[in-house]
């Protein structure tokens, strides 16, 4: 399954969730050498959101393989509110 950021999925335990991104998680990282010790890939997601994105404190992360195993197909894309000068 290919997960897409900025999309809403149905999760078996969490219900509808907004996928915020897929990131590499590091145990340690040396910025001078631009390398680190990775602990795996995680999915950042939110249980609650509004038109601007995740609500404060609603974002969490789960290991990619666990998240994919508990997630169904994409329900819809997230429709972000955009501000205009008008």
C-alpha positions in Angstrom: 0.0 0.0 0.0 1.3 3.5 -0.9 0.4 6.1 1.7 0.0 9.7 0.7 0.6 12.7 3.0 -2.3 15.1 3.2 -4.8 12.3 2.8 -7.4 10.8 5.1 -7.5 7.0 5.8 -9.6 4.7 7.8 -7.6 3.1 10.6 -8.9 0.0 12.4 -8.3 1.3 15.9 -8.2 5.1 15.5 -11.1 5.6 13.0 -10.4 8.3 10.4 -6.9 9.7 10.5 -5.1 12.4 8.6 -1.6 11.3 7.4 0.8 14.2 7.9 3.9 12.6 6.6 6.3 9.6 6.4 9.6 10.2 8.1 12.8 8.4 9.0 13.2 8.2 12.8 16.7 8.6 14.2 18.2 7.3 17.5 21.0 9.9 17.0 22.0 12.3 14.2 25.3 14.2 13.6 24.4 17.4 11.7 28.0 18.1 10.9 28.5 14.8 9.2 24.9 14.8 7.9 24.4 11.1 9.0 22.7 9.3 11.8 21.6 6.0 13.3 18.1 5.3 12.1 15.5 3.3 14.1 13.1 2.9 11.2 10.3 4.7 9.3 7.3 6.2 11.0 4.0 7.6 9.8 3.0 10.9 11.4 -0.8 11.2 11.6 -3.5 13.1 13.5 -6.7 11.8 15.1 -8.2 15.3 15.0 -7.8 18.1 12.5 -9.5 21.2 11.1 -9.2 22.9 7.8 -5.7 24.1 8.5 -4.2 20.8 9.6 -3.6 18.7 12.8 -5.0 20.1 16.0 -2.5 20.8 18.8 -1.6 17.6 20.6 -3.5 15.4 18.1 -0.5 14.3 16.1 1.3 11.1 16.8 3.5 8.6 15.1 3.5 4.9 14.5 5.9 2.5 12.8 5.2 2.3 9.1 4.6 -1.5 9.0 2.2 -1.4 12.0 0.2 1.6 10.6 -0.1 0.0 7.1 -1.3 -3.3 8.6 -4.1 -1.4 10.4 -5.1 1.0 7.7 -7.6 0.6 4.8 -7.7 2.4 1.5 -7.6 6.2 1.3 -11.0 7.8 2.0 -10.2 11.2 0.5 -7.6 13.9 0.1 -7.4 16.5 2.8 -8.8 19.8 1.6 -6.8 22.6 3.3 -8.3 26.0 3.8 -6.3 28.6 1.9 -6.3 32.2 2.7 -6.6 34.9 0.1 -6.2 38.7 0.2 -9.8 39.2 -1.1 
